[in-house]
Amino acid sequence: MSLLHEAIVVEKFGLRLSMDQLAAALGVARNTIYNQIAAGTFPVPTYLEGKTRWADYRDVARYLDECRDRATTPA
């Protein structure tokens, strides 16, 4: 995992991301995230704390690394 991605995510959003922050970081709509979570297809693990859903910065950085790897690996 890239420490650079971790540092960037933490710098911009903090140690855990709300769904609005996660949507901004991934460039998708917040409702898309909720729909994929409900369908069990969202690629970033999330968790509930009370009534608020969060994502850990390490999981977000890991997902960004995986996207980059898929984009740069020849098929």
PyMOL Python script that loads the backbone (N, CA, C, O; Angstrom):
from pymol import cmd

cmd.read_pdbstr("""\
ATOM      1  N   MET A   1       0.841  -1.166   0.000  1.00  0.00           N
ATOM      2  CA  MET A   1       0.000   0.000   0.000  1.00  0.00           C
ATOM      3  C   MET A   1       0.889   1.233   0.000  1.00  0.00           C
ATOM      4  O   MET A   1       1.926   1.275   0.662  1.00  0.00           O
ATOM      5  N   SER A   2       0.472   2.208  -0.737  1.00  0.00           N
ATOM      6  CA  SER A   2       1.236   3.426  -0.866  1.00  0.00           C
ATOM      7  C   SER A   2       1.042   4.335   0.349  1.00  0.00           C
ATOM      8  O   SER A   2      -0.076   4.743   0.666  1.00  0.00           O
ATOM      9  N   LEU A   3       2.124   4.633   1.003  1.00  0.00           N
ATOM     10  CA  LEU A   3       2.042   5.569   2.126  1.00  0.00           C
ATOM     11  C   LEU A   3       1.666   6.958   1.642  1.00  0.00           C
ATOM     12  O   LEU A   3       1.079   7.743   2.386  1.00  0.00           O
ATOM     13  N   LEU A   4       2.003   7.260   0.402  1.00  0.00           N
ATOM     14  CA  LEU A   4       1.647   8.550  -0.168  1.00  0.00           C
ATOM     15  C   LEU A   4       0.131   8.699  -0.264  1.00  0.00           C
ATOM     16  O   LEU A   4      -0.410   9.747   0.090  1.00  0.00           O
ATOM     17  N   HIS A   5      -0.560   7.662  -0.741  1.00  0.00           N
ATOM     18  CA  HIS A   5      -2.025   7.730  -0.802  1.00  0.00           C
ATOM     19  C   HIS A   5      -2.612   7.868   0.593  1.00  0.00           C
ATOM     20  O   HIS A   5      -3.554   8.632   0.801  1.00  0.00           O
ATOM     21  N   GLU A   6      -2.062   7.137   1.541  1.00  0.00           N
ATOM     22  CA  GLU A   6      -2.547   7.253   2.919  1.00  0.00           C
ATOM     23  C   GLU A   6      -2.381   8.673   3.424  1.00  0.00           C
ATOM     24  O   GLU A   6      -3.301   9.242   4.012  1.00  0.00           O
ATOM     25  N   ALA A   7      -1.198   9.249   3.195  1.00  0.00           N
ATOM     26  CA  ALA A   7      -0.926  10.603   3.670  1.00  0.00           C
ATOM     27  C   ALA A   7      -1.860  11.620   3.014  1.00  0.00           C
ATOM     28  O   ALA A   7      -2.340  12.541   3.675  1.00  0.00           O
ATOM     29  N   ILE A   8      -2.110  11.457   1.742  1.00  0.00           N
ATOM     30  CA  ILE A   8      -2.984  12.387   1.032  1.00  0.00           C
ATOM     31  C   ILE A   8      -4.412  12.304   1.563  1.00  0.00           C
ATOM     32  O   ILE A   8      -5.050  13.330   1.802  1.00  0.00           O
ATOM     33  N   VAL A   9      -4.913  11.087   1.748  1.00  0.00           N
ATOM     34  CA  VAL A   9      -6.276  10.910   2.246  1.00  0.00           C
ATOM     35  C   VAL A   9      -6.400  11.482   3.655  1.00  0.00           C
ATOM     36  O   VAL A   9      -7.369  12.184   3.946  1.00  0.00           O
ATOM     37  N   VAL A  10      -5.449  11.200   4.525  1.00  0.00           N
ATOM     38  CA  VAL A  10      -5.498  11.711   5.896  1.00  0.00           C
ATOM     39  C   VAL A  10      -5.414  13.225   5.905  1.00  0.00           C
ATOM     40  O   VAL A  10      -6.153  13.886   6.634  1.00  0.00           O
ATOM     41  N   GLU A  11      -4.516  13.780   5.095  1.00  0.00           N
ATOM     42  CA  GLU A  11      -4.345  15.238   5.045  1.00  0.00           C
ATOM     43  C   GLU A  11      -5.636  15.931   4.624  1.00  0.00           C
ATOM     44  O   GLU A  11      -6.021  16.952   5.194  1.00  0.00           O
ATOM     45  N   LYS A  12      -6.289  15.371   3.633  1.00  0.00           N
ATOM     46  CA  LYS A  12      -7.469  16.026   3.077  1.00  0.00           C
ATOM     47  C   LYS A  12      -8.741  15.743   3.867  1.00  0.00           C
ATOM     48  O   LYS A  12      -9.580  16.631   4.018  1.00  0.00           O
ATOM     49  N   PHE A  13      -8.902  14.498   4.382  1.00  0.00           N
ATOM     50  CA  PHE A  13     -10.171  14.102   4.974  1.00  0.00           C
ATOM     51  C   PHE A  13     -10.109  13.692   6.444  1.00  0.00           C
ATOM     52  O   PHE A  13     -11.141  13.701   7.114  1.00  0.00           O
ATOM     53  N   GLY A  14      -8.954  13.338   6.961  1.00  0.00           N
ATOM     54  CA  GLY A  14      -8.861  12.863   8.337  1.00  0.00           C
ATOM     55  C   GLY A  14      -8.767  11.344   8.382  1.00  0.00           C
ATOM     56  O   GLY A  14      -8.645  10.688   7.348  1.00  0.00           O
ATOM     57  N   LEU A  15      -8.826  10.791   9.597  1.00  0.00           N
ATOM     58  CA  LEU A  15      -8.622   9.358   9.791  1.00  0.00           C
ATOM     59  C   LEU A  15      -9.807   8.506   9.365  1.00  0.00           C
ATOM     60  O   LEU A  15      -9.646   7.325   9.060  1.00  0.00           O
ATOM     61  N   ARG A  16     -10.974   9.087   9.343  1.00  0.00           N
ATOM     62  CA  ARG A  16     -12.138   8.370   8.843  1.00  0.00           C
ATOM     63  C   ARG A  16     -12.968   9.330   8.007  1.00  0.00           C
ATOM     64  O   ARG A  16     -13.034  10.529   8.277  1.00  0.00           O
ATOM     65  N   LEU A  17     -13.596   8.768   6.990  1.00  0.00           N
ATOM     66  CA  LEU A  17     -14.314   9.583   6.031  1.00  0.00           C
ATOM     67  C   LEU A  17     -15.810   9.347   6.150  1.00  0.00           C
ATOM     68  O   LEU A  17     -16.269   8.208   6.234  1.00  0.00           O
ATOM     69  N   SER A  18     -16.559  10.438   6.156  1.00  0.00           N
ATOM     70  CA  SER A  18     -18.015  10.330   6.087  1.00  0.00           C
ATOM     71  C   SER A  18     -18.377   9.927   4.663  1.00  0.00           C
ATOM     72  O   SER A  18     -17.512   9.893   3.788  1.00  0.00           O
ATOM     73  N   MET A  19     -19.621   9.629   4.433  1.00  0.00           N
ATOM     74  CA  MET A  19     -20.027   9.222   3.090  1.00  0.00           C
ATOM     75  C   MET A  19     -19.893  10.376   2.096  1.00  0.00           C
ATOM     76  O   MET A  19     -19.593  10.140   0.925  1.00  0.00           O
ATOM     77  N   ASP A  20     -20.109  11.616   2.536  1.00  0.00           N
ATOM     78  CA  ASP A  20     -19.900  12.767   1.655  1.00  0.00           C
ATOM     79  C   ASP A  20     -18.423  12.905   1.287  1.00  0.00           C
ATOM     80  O   ASP A  20     -18.090  13.167   0.132  1.00  0.00           O
ATOM     81  N   GLN A  21     -17.545  12.729   2.267  1.00  0.00           N
ATOM     82  CA  GLN A  21     -16.106  12.803   1.997  1.00  0.00           C
ATOM     83  C   GLN A  21     -15.662  11.649   1.111  1.00  0.00           C
ATOM     84  O   GLN A  21     -14.848  11.834   0.207  1.00  0.00           O
ATOM     85  N   LEU A  22     -16.193  10.466   1.367  1.00  0.00           N
ATOM     86  CA  LEU A  22     -15.849   9.297   0.559  1.00  0.00           C
ATOM     87  C   LEU A  22     -16.291   9.500  -0.890  1.00  0.00           C
ATOM     88  O   LEU A  22     -15.562   9.162  -1.822  1.00  0.00           O
ATOM     89  N   ALA A  23     -17.478  10.049  -1.069  1.00  0.00           N
ATOM     90  CA  ALA A  23     -17.975  10.328  -2.417  1.00  0.00           C
ATOM     91  C   ALA A  23     -17.054  11.312  -3.129  1.00  0.00           C
ATOM     92  O   ALA A  23     -16.760  11.142  -4.312  1.00  0.00           O
ATOM     93  N   ALA A  24     -16.600  12.335  -2.419  1.00  0.00           N
ATOM     94  CA  ALA A  24     -15.689  13.313  -3.015  1.00  0.00           C
ATOM     95  C   ALA A  24     -14.345  12.677  -3.351  1.00  0.00           C
ATOM     96  O   ALA A  24     -13.777  12.955  -4.407  1.00  0.00           O
ATOM     97  N   ALA A  25     -13.835  11.831  -2.471  1.00  0.00           N
ATOM     98  CA  ALA A  25     -12.531  11.201  -2.693  1.00  0.00           C
ATOM     99  C   ALA A  25     -12.569  10.250  -3.888  1.00  0.00           C
ATOM    100  O   ALA A  25     -11.586  10.141  -4.620  1.00  0.00           O
ATOM    101  N   LEU A  26     -13.692   9.564  -4.090  1.00  0.00           N
ATOM    102  CA  LEU A  26     -13.785   8.582  -5.160  1.00  0.00           C
ATOM    103  C   LEU A  26     -14.413   9.150  -6.426  1.00  0.00           C
ATOM    104  O   LEU A  26     -14.369   8.512  -7.479  1.00  0.00           O
ATOM    105  N   GLY A  27     -14.993  10.334  -6.336  1.00  0.00           N
ATOM    106  CA  GLY A  27     -15.606  10.948  -7.504  1.00  0.00           C
ATOM    107  C   GLY A  27     -16.907  10.294  -7.926  1.00  0.00           C
ATOM    108  O   GLY A  27     -17.207  10.199  -9.116  1.00  0.00           O
ATOM    109  N   VAL A  28     -17.681   9.842  -6.944  1.00  0.00           N
ATOM    110  CA  VAL A  28     -18.984   9.235  -7.221  1.00  0.00           C
ATOM    111  C   VAL A  28     -20.031   9.925  -6.352  1.00  0.00           C
ATOM    112  O   VAL A  28     -19.694  10.624  -5.397  1.00  0.00           O
ATOM    113  N   ALA A  29     -21.290   9.725  -6.690  1.00  0.00           N
ATOM    114  CA  ALA A  29     -22.372  10.300  -5.904  1.00  0.00           C
ATOM    115  C   ALA A  29     -22.551   9.527  -4.597  1.00  0.00           C
ATOM    116  O   ALA A  29     -22.332   8.317  -4.539  1.00  0.00           O
ATOM    117  N   ARG A  30     -22.948  10.242  -3.565  1.00  0.00           N
ATOM    118  CA  ARG A  30     -23.168   9.618  -2.258  1.00  0.00           C
ATOM    119  C   ARG A  30     -24.233   8.527  -2.354  1.00  0.00           C
ATOM    120  O   ARG A  30     -24.095   7.472  -1.735  1.00  0.00           O
ATOM    121  N   ASN A  31     -25.294   8.774  -3.125  1.00  0.00           N
ATOM    122  CA  ASN A  31     -26.350   7.762  -3.266  1.00  0.00           C
ATOM    123  C   ASN A  31     -25.844   6.507  -3.959  1.00  0.00           C
ATOM    124  O   ASN A  31     -26.328   5.409  -3.683  1.00  0.00           O
ATOM    125  N   THR A  32     -24.881   6.655  -4.853  1.00  0.00           N
ATOM    126  CA  THR A  32     -24.276   5.487  -5.492  1.00  0.00           C
ATOM    127  C   THR A  32     -23.585   4.622  -4.448  1.00  0.00           C
ATOM    128  O   THR A  32     -23.683   3.395  -4.489  1.00  0.00           O
ATOM    129  N   ILE A  33     -22.894   5.250  -3.525  1.00  0.00           N
ATOM    130  CA  ILE A  33     -22.221   4.518  -2.448  1.00  0.00           C
ATOM    131  C   ILE A  33     -23.248   3.743  -1.625  1.00  0.00           C
ATOM    132  O   ILE A  33     -23.077   2.549  -1.379  1.00  0.00           O
ATOM    133  N   TYR A  34     -24.314   4.421  -1.200  1.00  0.00           N
ATOM    134  CA  TYR A  34     -25.339   3.751  -0.391  1.00  0.00           C
ATOM    135  C   TYR A  34     -25.993   2.607  -1.159  1.00  0.00           C
ATOM    136  O   TYR A  34     -26.252   1.547  -0.589  1.00  0.00           O
ATOM    137  N   ASN A  35     -26.263   2.814  -2.450  1.00  0.00           N
ATOM    138  CA  ASN A  35     -26.865   1.744  -3.255  1.00  0.00           C
ATOM    139  C   ASN A  35     -25.941   0.535  -3.344  1.00  0.00           C
ATOM    140  O   ASN A  35     -26.391  -0.604  -3.225  1.00  0.00           O
ATOM    141  N   GLN A  36     -24.644   0.783  -3.554  1.00  0.00           N
ATOM    142  CA  GLN A  36     -23.699  -0.329  -3.653  1.00  0.00           C
ATOM    143  C   GLN A  36     -23.491  -1.013  -2.311  1.00  0.00           C
ATOM    144  O   GLN A  36     -23.317  -2.231  -2.261  1.00  0.00           O
ATOM    145  N   ILE A  37     -23.506  -0.257  -1.228  1.00  0.00           N
ATOM    146  CA  ILE A  37     -23.403  -0.869   0.104  1.00  0.00           C
ATOM    147  C   ILE A  37     -24.598  -1.796   0.330  1.00  0.00           C
ATOM    148  O   ILE A  37     -24.436  -2.919   0.807  1.00  0.00           O
ATOM    149  N   ALA A  38     -25.790  -1.324  -0.012  1.00  0.00           N
ATOM    150  CA  ALA A  38     -26.997  -2.139   0.166  1.00  0.00           C
ATOM    151  C   ALA A  38     -26.945  -3.399  -0.691  1.00  0.00           C
ATOM    152  O   ALA A  38     -27.434  -4.453  -0.284  1.00  0.00           O
ATOM    153  N   ALA A  39     -26.353  -3.288  -1.875  1.00  0.00           N
ATOM    154  CA  ALA A  39     -26.251  -4.443  -2.776  1.00  0.00           C
ATOM    155  C   ALA A  39     -25.075  -5.346  -2.428  1.00  0.00           C
ATOM    156  O   ALA A  39     -24.948  -6.443  -2.971  1.00  0.00           O
ATOM    157  N   GLY A  40     -24.214  -4.886  -1.524  1.00  0.00           N
ATOM    158  CA  GLY A  40     -23.045  -5.680  -1.144  1.00  0.00           C
ATOM    159  C   GLY A  40     -21.937  -5.639  -2.169  1.00  0.00           C
ATOM    160  O   GLY A  40     -21.100  -6.540  -2.208  1.00  0.00           O
ATOM    161  N   THR A  41     -21.912  -4.604  -3.009  1.00  0.00           N
ATOM    162  CA  THR A  41     -20.912  -4.524  -4.075  1.00  0.00           C
ATOM    163  C   THR A  41     -19.943  -3.352  -3.915  1.00  0.00           C
ATOM    164  O   THR A  41     -19.085  -3.152  -4.775  1.00  0.00           O
ATOM    165  N   PHE A  42     -20.058  -2.583  -2.849  1.00  0.00           N
ATOM    166  CA  PHE A  42     -19.164  -1.435  -2.692  1.00  0.00           C
ATOM    167  C   PHE A  42     -17.764  -1.935  -2.320  1.00  0.00           C
ATOM    168  O   PHE A  42     -17.621  -2.725  -1.387  1.00  0.00           O
ATOM    169  N   PRO A  43     -16.725  -1.479  -3.045  1.00  0.00           N
ATOM    170  CA  PRO A  43     -15.385  -2.058  -2.864  1.00  0.00           C
ATOM    171  C   PRO A  43     -14.629  -1.588  -1.619  1.00  0.00           C
ATOM    172  O   PRO A  43     -13.598  -2.167  -1.279  1.00  0.00           O
ATOM    173  N   VAL A  44     -15.118  -0.556  -0.938  1.00  0.00           N
ATOM    174  CA  VAL A  44     -14.431  -0.036   0.248  1.00  0.00           C
ATOM    175  C   VAL A  44     -15.252  -0.422   1.482  1.00  0.00           C
ATOM    176  O   VAL A  44     -16.439  -0.105   1.550  1.00  0.00           O
ATOM    177  N   PRO A  45     -14.639  -1.099   2.455  1.00  0.00           N
ATOM    178  CA  PRO A  45     -15.380  -1.439   3.676  1.00  0.00           C
ATOM    179  C   PRO A  45     -15.834  -0.182   4.415  1.00  0.00           C
ATOM    180  O   PRO A  45     -15.090   0.793   4.519  1.00  0.00           O
ATOM    181  N   THR A  46     -17.055  -0.219   4.921  1.00  0.00           N
ATOM    182  CA  THR A  46     -17.586   0.881   5.725  1.00  0.00           C
ATOM    183  C   THR A  46     -18.156   0.301   7.006  1.00  0.00           C
ATOM    184  O   THR A  46     -18.396  -0.903   7.103  1.00  0.00           O
ATOM    185  N   TYR A  47     -18.370   1.160   7.982  1.00  0.00           N
ATOM    186  CA  TYR A  47     -18.939   0.695   9.246  1.00  0.00           C
ATOM    187  C   TYR A  47     -19.847   1.763   9.829  1.00  0.00           C
ATOM    188  O   TYR A  47     -19.713   2.950   9.529  1.00  0.00           O
ATOM    189  N   LEU A  48     -20.761   1.325  10.658  1.00  0.00           N
ATOM    190  CA  LEU A  48     -21.672   2.238  11.329  1.00  0.00           C
ATOM    191  C   LEU A  48     -21.174   2.527  12.734  1.00  0.00           C
ATOM    192  O   LEU A  48     -20.749   1.627  13.458  1.00  0.00           O
ATOM    193  N   GLU A  49     -21.235   3.783  13.100  1.00  0.00           N
ATOM    194  CA  GLU A  49     -21.001   4.195  14.478  1.00  0.00           C
ATOM    195  C   GLU A  49     -22.201   5.043  14.851  1.00  0.00           C
ATOM    196  O   GLU A  49     -22.338   6.184  14.410  1.00  0.00           O
ATOM    197  N   GLY A  50     -23.061   4.471  15.664  1.00  0.00           N
ATOM    198  CA  GLY A  50     -24.344   5.116  15.911  1.00  0.00           C
ATOM    199  C   GLY A  50     -25.160   5.042  14.631  1.00  0.00           C
ATOM    200  O   GLY A  50     -25.405   3.954  14.111  1.00  0.00           O
ATOM    201  N   LYS A  51     -25.583   6.198  14.122  1.00  0.00           N
ATOM    202  CA  LYS A  51     -26.344   6.232  12.878  1.00  0.00           C
ATOM    203  C   LYS A  51     -25.503   6.757  11.719  1.00  0.00           C
ATOM    204  O   LYS A  51     -26.018   6.974  10.622  1.00  0.00           O
ATOM    205  N   THR A  52     -24.222   6.960  11.960  1.00  0.00           N
ATOM    206  CA  THR A  52     -23.346   7.516  10.931  1.00  0.00           C
ATOM    207  C   THR A  52     -22.461   6.431  10.344  1.00  0.00           C
ATOM    208  O   THR A  52     -21.877   5.632  11.077  1.00  0.00           O
ATOM    209  N   ARG A  53     -22.362   6.405   9.023  1.00  0.00           N
ATOM    210  CA  ARG A  53     -21.529   5.426   8.325  1.00  0.00           C
ATOM    211  C   ARG A  53     -20.191   6.074   8.001  1.00  0.00           C
ATOM    212  O   ARG A  53     -20.138   7.223   7.561  1.00  0.00           O
ATOM    213  N   TRP A  54     -19.107   5.329   8.221  1.00  0.00           N
ATOM    214  CA  TRP A  54     -17.744   5.822   8.024  1.00  0.00           C
ATOM    215  C   TRP A  54     -16.929   4.829   7.203  1.00  0.00           C
ATOM    216  O   TRP A  54     -17.277   3.653   7.094  1.00  0.00           O
ATOM    217  N   ALA A  55     -15.838   5.330   6.630  1.00  0.00           N
ATOM    218  CA  ALA A  55     -14.841   4.482   5.977  1.00  0.00           C
ATOM    219  C   ALA A  55     -13.481   4.851   6.546  1.00  0.00           C
ATOM    220  O   ALA A  55     -13.201   6.031   6.758  1.00  0.00           O
ATOM    221  N   ASP A  56     -12.643   3.874   6.794  1.00  0.00           N
ATOM    222  CA  ASP A  56     -11.306   4.099   7.318  1.00  0.00           C
ATOM    223  C   ASP A  56     -10.381   4.578   6.197  1.00  0.00           C
ATOM    224  O   ASP A  56     -10.454   4.078   5.074  1.00  0.00           O
ATOM    225  N   TYR A  57      -9.527   5.531   6.497  1.00  0.00           N
ATOM    226  CA  TYR A  57      -8.640   6.102   5.491  1.00  0.00           C
ATOM    227  C   TYR A  57      -7.734   5.052   4.851  1.00  0.00           C
ATOM    228  O   TYR A  57      -7.397   5.169   3.673  1.00  0.00           O
ATOM    229  N   ARG A  58      -7.335   4.030   5.608  1.00  0.00           N
ATOM    230  CA  ARG A  58      -6.459   2.990   5.064  1.00  0.00           C
ATOM    231  C   ARG A  58      -7.164   2.175   3.993  1.00  0.00           C
ATOM    232  O   ARG A  58      -6.554   1.782   2.999  1.00  0.00           O
ATOM    233  N   ASP A  59      -8.454   1.921   4.199  1.00  0.00           N
ATOM    234  CA  ASP A  59      -9.227   1.180   3.202  1.00  0.00           C
ATOM    235  C   ASP A  59      -9.414   1.996   1.928  1.00  0.00           C
ATOM    236  O   ASP A  59      -9.381   1.452   0.824  1.00  0.00           O
ATOM    237  N   VAL A  60      -9.608   3.288   2.084  1.00  0.00           N
ATOM    238  CA  VAL A  60      -9.754   4.170   0.921  1.00  0.00           C
ATOM    239  C   VAL A  60      -8.441   4.224   0.147  1.00  0.00           C
ATOM    240  O   VAL A  60      -8.440   4.124  -1.079  1.00  0.00           O
ATOM    241  N   ALA A  61      -7.325   4.382   0.853  1.00  0.00           N
ATOM    242  CA  ALA A  61      -6.008   4.422   0.195  1.00  0.00           C
ATOM    243  C   ALA A  61      -5.718   3.096  -0.501  1.00  0.00           C
ATOM    244  O   ALA A  61      -5.180   3.089  -1.608  1.00  0.00           O
ATOM    245  N   ARG A  62      -6.063   1.982   0.128  1.00  0.00           N
ATOM    246  CA  ARG A  62      -5.849   0.664  -0.474  1.00  0.00           C
ATOM    247  C   ARG A  62      -6.654   0.535  -1.772  1.00  0.00           C
ATOM    248  O   ARG A  62      -6.149   0.029  -2.774  1.00  0.00           O
ATOM    249  N   TYR A  63      -7.906   0.997  -1.745  1.00  0.00           N
ATOM    250  CA  TYR A  63      -8.740   0.932  -2.946  1.00  0.00           C
ATOM    251  C   TYR A  63      -8.158   1.800  -4.068  1.00  0.00           C
ATOM    252  O   TYR A  63      -8.152   1.384  -5.227  1.00  0.00           O
ATOM    253  N   LEU A  64      -7.676   2.981  -3.741  1.00  0.00           N
ATOM    254  CA  LEU A  64      -7.062   3.847  -4.754  1.00  0.00           C
ATOM    255  C   LEU A  64      -5.813   3.200  -5.340  1.00  0.00           C
ATOM    256  O   LEU A  64      -5.568   3.292  -6.543  1.00  0.00           O
ATOM    257  N   ASP A  65      -5.027   2.549  -4.494  1.00  0.00           N
ATOM    258  CA  ASP A  65      -3.850   1.819  -4.986  1.00  0.00           C
ATOM    259  C   ASP A  65      -4.253   0.697  -5.938  1.00  0.00           C
ATOM    260  O   ASP A  65      -3.620   0.504  -6.975  1.00  0.00           O
ATOM    261  N   GLU A  66      -5.310  -0.048  -5.586  1.00  0.00           N
ATOM    262  CA  GLU A  66      -5.763  -1.146  -6.439  1.00  0.00           C
ATOM    263  C   GLU A  66      -6.251  -0.611  -7.778  1.00  0.00           C
ATOM    264  O   GLU A  66      -5.998  -1.226  -8.814  1.00  0.00           O
ATOM    265  N   CYS A  67      -6.942   0.519  -7.775  1.00  0.00           N
ATOM    266  CA  CYS A  67      -7.407   1.127  -9.040  1.00  0.00           C
ATOM    267  C   CYS A  67      -6.220   1.515  -9.905  1.00  0.00           C
ATOM    268  O   CYS A  67      -6.227   1.288 -11.115  1.00  0.00           O
ATOM    269  N   ARG A  68      -5.211   2.094  -9.292  1.00  0.00           N
ATOM    270  CA  ARG A  68      -4.018   2.491 -10.047  1.00  0.00           C
ATOM    271  C   ARG A  68      -3.313   1.260 -10.604  1.00  0.00           C
ATOM    272  O   ARG A  68      -2.885   1.265 -11.758  1.00  0.00           O
ATOM    273  N   ASP A  69      -3.190   0.219  -9.812  1.00  0.00           N
ATOM    274  CA  ASP A  69      -2.536  -1.012 -10.277  1.00  0.00           C
ATOM    275  C   ASP A  69      -3.273  -1.607 -11.473  1.00  0.00           C
ATOM    276  O   ASP A  69      -2.649  -2.027 -12.448  1.00  0.00           O
ATOM    277  N   ARG A  70      -4.615  -1.643 -11.395  1.00  0.00           N
ATOM    278  CA  ARG A  70      -5.396  -2.183 -12.510  1.00  0.00           C
ATOM    279  C   ARG A  70      -5.229  -1.328 -13.757  1.00  0.00           C
ATOM    280  O   ARG A  70      -5.192  -1.855 -14.869  1.00  0.00           O
ATOM    281  N   ALA A  71      -5.127  -0.016 -13.584  1.00  0.00           N
ATOM    282  CA  ALA A  71      -5.007   0.893 -14.730  1.00  0.00           C
ATOM    283  C   ALA A  71      -3.643   0.817 -15.382  1.00  0.00           C
ATOM    284  O   ALA A  71      -3.524   1.060 -16.583  1.00  0.00           O
ATOM    285  N   THR A  72      -2.599   0.482 -14.614  1.00  0.00           N
ATOM    286  CA  THR A  72      -1.242   0.485 -15.158  1.00  0.00           C
ATOM    287  C   THR A  72      -0.721  -0.895 -15.507  1.00  0.00           C
ATOM    288  O   THR A  72       0.368  -1.018 -16.067  1.00  0.00           O
ATOM    289  N   THR A  73      -1.482  -1.942 -15.185  1.00  0.00           N
ATOM    290  CA  THR A  73      -1.052  -3.303 -15.503  1.00  0.00           C
ATOM    291  C   THR A  73      -1.540  -3.665 -16.905  1.00  0.00           C
ATOM    292  O   THR A  73      -2.732  -3.563 -17.194  1.00  0.00           O
ATOM    293  N   PRO A  74      -0.623  -4.086 -17.773  1.00  0.00           N
ATOM    294  CA  PRO A  74      -1.053  -4.482 -19.109  1.00  0.00           C
ATOM    295  C   PRO A  74      -1.989  -5.683 -19.048  1.00  0.00           C
ATOM    296  O   PRO A  74      -1.809  -6.586 -18.231  1.00  0.00           O
ATOM    297  N   ALA A  75      -2.972  -5.682 -19.909  1.00  0.00           N
ATOM    298  CA  ALA A  75      -3.949  -6.775 -19.913  1.00  0.00           C
ATOM    299  C   ALA A  75      -3.424  -8.002 -20.604  1.00  0.00           C
ATOM    300  O   ALA A  75      -4.126  -9.009 -20.692  1.00  0.00           O
TER     301      ALA A  75
END
""", "prot")
cmd.dss("prot")
cmd.show_as("cartoon", "prot")
cmd.util.cbc("prot")
cmd.orient("prot")
